[in-house]
Amino acid sequence: MQFNRSVLTGLVAELPPEVWTSDEVERRLAPLYGRLKLPEGRLELMTGIKERRFWPQAIRPSEISALAGRRALQAAAVGPADIDLLIHSSVCRDRLEPSTAAYVHGLLGLGPQAQILDVSNACLGFLNAVVLAAGLVESGQIRRALVCSGENGRPLVERTIRLLNEDLSLTRDGIKPYFANLTIGAGGAAAVVSRDDLAGPDAIRLLAGAWETDSSANALCEGDTSSDELDMRTDSEALLAAGVGLAQRCWGRFKQESGWNEATPDRIITHQVGRRHSSLLFERLGLDPAKDYQSFDRLGNVGSVSLPATLALARAEGRVRRGEKAALLGIGSGLASLMLAVEC
């Protein structure tokens, strides 16, 4: 997968104001911790996640996407009439029908010339949407696309805390499928995918990419609604092993497509899961941990928002400078991996 004319511009992260520390989550789980005699501090110790963020009030995914999308348009110095395609790419959606993009389109006041659609692929959705939009840019069908994502993990975390405290039949082994839920956060991200001659000098140039799929692992992390509430169960150990194995295979394809090797990228941005996933991924791919930029310690796992928000934060903090090469290593339940070579 090669790109010649596509860039990302106006990349932003939209972070909620309310902070839940891992200590606070454990305090809310006091009945469970007391009943099973679980040691305090295990959540942060096992994941490396000190805190995650939530909105203090009910909010729809479309509203989060629109918050990020509005800032991305401003940062890219383009208006509603300049967007030919809008893609909402998060796990969270307002409802089954219509597309959440239809609500985002209305909130942003985009014109009738903008196509709309949702792209959903677990935590990989944002990168998938970028690739699809870039393909349309490369083919000349569109000039610019707005890709946005809005994730709200608060309902899932609150339900999980309530379930773990109230279900007295759960044992130490029985709580394991719910543990990953407690790492989830909330946030938004957006960027404009543009033809290069229509973007400013600070655009991120897309160079090449590769993907790999392992659907034999599609039952390792499954989420759905239960009694009108969110529910998710994860085999964390098996998912870690399968995910890193998939990433190794995808990395081989990525090197062939990009012409890069382990030493080429100046910075490496991954999907943010936690400390164990990050360290094992860098070890198995033979990458230098010093090139990693992490956000999971303060944001948790924010689904499809994690990788683009992490890249946006790294640029804002000067941890990725203009002209540097960055490898974006995405992965999502299913399992699917997508890796992009970019020049910042």
Secondary structure, DSSP 4 states (H G I P E B T S, - for coil): -B-SSEEEEEEEEE--SEEEEHHHHHHHTHHHHHHHTPPTTHHHHHH---EEEE-SS---HHHHHHHHHHHHHHHHT--GGG-SEEEE--S--S-SSS-HHHHHHHHHT--TT-EEEE---GGGHHHHHHHHHHHHHHHTS-SEEEEEEEEE-HHHHHHHHHHHHH-TT--TTTTHHHHGGGGB-EEEEEEEEEEGGGS-TTPEEEEEEEEEE-GGGTTSEEEEEETTEEEEEE-HHHHHHHHHHHHHHHHHHHHHHH---TTS-SEEEE----HHHHHHHHHHHT--GGGB---HHHH-B-GGGHHHHHHHHHHHTTSS-TT-EEEEEEEETTTEEEEEEEE-
